[in-house]
Each structure stands twice: as structure tokens, then as C-alpha cells.
Amino acid sequence: MTESTASDTSNHYRTIEQALDPSIAQHGEIPIPSAVLKADFSITLLSESTSILNASIQRLMDTIHTTPGLSIRGPIRLPKDDKTHSRRVDIKSIQEKQLRAIAEQSGIELSEGAGEEKIQSNGVVVIFDIE
């Protein structure tokens, strides 16, 4: 491998890393926005009220089913923790921007970051995770 090829390769990998983390991009390089990257996500809803939980998950599922091309698993009924009931939906290969749009359309507010809880006005706790 020539010296120029080696530097080109290391520059290539640096650019990919920067594309994944726009905060470390250097002057003159245009990173790929993280919103373009696809990942597997899960949305978990928790509530002590089964009727409120079921209504929330139904609205979410109705919205998901109207979105073409999604691969989903769920809703999955998770084991009851004390008095808290929970349901989870897994969505495969979706952009975070799309996930947020689906949640918003179904009346669910997601937290700023994955893994954080967001309490809804109806008391349902929502957690979204990157799988």
C-alpha cells in the first residue's frame, strides 16, 4: 500500500466517524446528518391504568399501521411490575426522525434522548430505546 493510499484510507475512516458524530467534523467536510441513519428502536409504554395504557398503545399501533414499509414486532405485553402494566413495540430499520413523527402523530411525546423516561399528560410513561 502506498503512503498516499494509507493516508486516503485513514482520512476515509475519519470522515465516516465524523459523519456519525457531526460535533467532530472538520472545516470543509459535510457529515451525514444522524437523522439519515436508520436503526432498530423500541417504544415502551408504562401505566398503572390498563385502560389508559391500552388506549395509548392502540393509537400508536394505528399510526404505525398507516405508515408503509415498517417492520414491527408487537405490541408485546411485558411482565407486570408491582402495579405497573407495560407494552412494548419494536420497529426495525427506521430513522429517528420518522419514529418521532409517528409518535407525535399518535399523541405520544418522546424524550430528547434514548433510554430516558417521558411522562405524558395522561400519566403514561414512555421510553424509547435504540436496539
Steps between C-alpha positions, in 0.01 A plus 500: 500500500646837407530783746233705324259205503556446871429864577196492271370196689554656843335820376208290371446338839534834675232641270261210574556551872427869453189416301374304798592779743450844339645670809852390397479599134786707365481812289400429141353154559127439489399219737193284443229620740416245769131526400585315176637196681257215564487287812272261685296673770259392769230707665384389845188640667438455873193583708311385808177541302448225244226697323724805449793277400288304250360820346851646463646185346200469265551857370870424449427173318237667279758759396768237442265294282427801278874552437608289201808280502551460873610173652363474853471255785232555755334627693670274751345470844780522755484350851311712751731682743310550828200706377654614172391348170719540192496439126787521252512539122819429304547682170779380271722714276343842537641851521466672836328788320233257369460345846444843655245588230306178566502562874390862458220400262373248754510756782809363674786725605847343489790610719795683346728199537460126478450314827351798681147503641243753383179532702195579288215728603283189559759349737638240258878471514668460159853373443656459157820303456741426219534124467 
